[in-house]
């Protein structure tokens, strides 16, 4: 599999995990300008903007560590655009989450980090 196919596979796994955990998937791969948000979901009262990160091992650190301040800024910028263009309101409780996926003997281990970071302007 190429890098895009691997990413798509793990994003699908993340969506399945979110559904089993009670979240409602609204959109996948929201793209605008030069960026994307992997998953937009509703979790209780929150509209969640979710970044999915996969690493086959922790050799280069945990996957959630790969959500850099630059990536956070990009997600925040796109979330604002999404709220204006799709929701037509910015008065919605939102949250920025990260789904971190690693392999443990070829079995995916999924961690959902709710409220992983605050708005970065």
C-alpha positions as CSV (number, residue, x, y, z in Angstrom):
1,X,0.0,0.0,0.0
2,X,1.1,3.5,-0.7
3,X,1.1,6.2,2.0
4,X,-2.3,7.6,1.0
5,X,-3.9,4.1,1.1
6,X,-2.3,3.4,4.5
7,X,-3.7,6.7,5.8
8,X,-7.2,6.0,4.4
9,X,-7.2,2.5,6.0
10,X,-6.4,3.9,9.4
11,X,-8.9,6.7,9.1
12,X,-11.6,4.1,8.4
13,X,-10.5,2.2,11.5
14,X,-10.7,5.5,13.5
15,X,-14.2,6.1,12.2
16,X,-15.3,2.6,13.2
17,X,-13.8,3.2,16.6
18,X,-15.6,6.5,17.0
19,X,-18.9,5.0,16.0
20,X,-18.5,2.2,18.5
21,X,-17.7,4.8,21.1
22,X,-20.9,6.7,20.4
23,X,-19.7,9.5,18.1
24,X,-21.5,10.4,14.9
25,X,-19.3,10.9,11.9
26,X,-20.3,14.0,9.9
27,X,-17.5,14.2,7.4
28,X,-14.2,12.7,6.4
29,X,-11.3,14.4,4.6
30,X,-12.7,17.9,4.7
31,X,-10.4,19.8,2.4
32,X,-10.0,23.5,1.8
33,X,-7.1,25.7,0.8
34,X,-3.9,23.7,1.4
35,X,-5.1,21.5,4.2
36,X,-7.5,18.9,5.5
37,X,-9.2,17.7,8.6
38,X,-9.3,13.9,8.7
39,X,-12.6,13.5,10.6
40,X,-15.4,15.8,11.7
41,X,-17.7,14.1,14.2
42,X,-20.3,14.9,16.8
43,X,-19.6,13.6,20.3
44,X,-22.3,14.6,22.7
45,X,-22.7,18.4,22.6
46,X,-19.3,18.8,20.8
47,X,-18.4,19.2,17.2
48,X,-15.0,17.5,17.1
49,X,-12.3,18.2,14.6
50,X,-10.1,15.0,14.7
51,X,-6.6,14.4,13.4
52,X,-5.7,10.7,12.9
53,X,-2.1,9.7,13.3
54,X,-0.7,6.2,12.7
55,X,2.8,4.8,13.5
56,X,3.7,1.1,13.2
57,X,5.9,1.5,16.3
58,X,7.2,4.1,18.7
59,X,10.7,4.2,17.2
60,X,10.2,7.9,16.3
61,X,7.8,8.7,19.1
62,X,4.1,8.3,19.8
63,X,1.8,9.1,16.9
64,X,0.0,11.9,18.8
65,X,3.4,13.6,19.1
66,X,3.3,14.1,15.3
67,X,0.5,16.7,15.6
68,X,2.8,19.7,15.5
69,X,1.8,23.2,16.4
70,X,1.8,23.9,12.7
71,X,-0.7,21.1,12.1
72,X,-2.8,22.3,15.0
73,X,-2.8,25.9,13.5
74,X,-3.9,24.5,10.2
75,X,-6.7,22.4,11.7
76,X,-7.9,25.4,13.7
77,X,-8.0,27.6,10.7
78,X,-9.9,25.0,8.7
79,X,-12.3,24.4,11.6
80,X,-13.2,28.1,11.6
81,X,-13.9,28.0,7.9
82,X,-16.0,24.9,8.3
83,X,-18.1,26.6,11.0
84,X,-18.7,29.6,8.8
85,X,-19.4,27.8,5.6
86,X,-21.2,24.5,6.7
87,X,-22.6,25.2,10.1
88,X,-23.3,28.9,9.5
89,X,-22.4,29.6,13.1
90,X,-19.4,29.9,15.3
91,X,-21.5,29.6,18.5
92,X,-21.1,25.8,18.6
93,X,-19.1,23.9,21.3
94,X,-16.1,22.5,19.5
95,X,-13.2,20.3,20.5
96,X,-9.9,19.3,18.9
97,X,-9.1,15.6,19.2
98,X,-6.4,13.2,18.1
99,X,-6.8,9.6,17.3
100,X,-3.5,7.8,17.8
101,X,-3.0,4.4,16.3
102,X,-0.1,2.0,16.7
103,X,0.4,-1.7,16.0
104,X,0.9,-4.2,18.8
105,X,1.9,-7.5,17.0
106,X,-0.2,-6.5,14.0
107,X,-3.2,-5.6,16.1
108,X,-4.2,-1.9,15.9
109,X,-4.2,-0.1,19.3
110,X,-6.4,3.0,19.2
111,X,-6.3,5.9,21.6
112,X,-8.8,8.7,21.4
113,X,-7.3,11.9,23.0
114,X,-10.3,14.2,23.6
115,X,-9.5,17.9,23.8
116,X,-5.9,17.1,22.7
117,X,-5.2,20.8,22.0
118,X,-6.8,24.2,22.3
119,X,-7.5,26.7,19.5
120,X,-4.2,28.0,17.9
121,X,-4.6,31.2,16.0
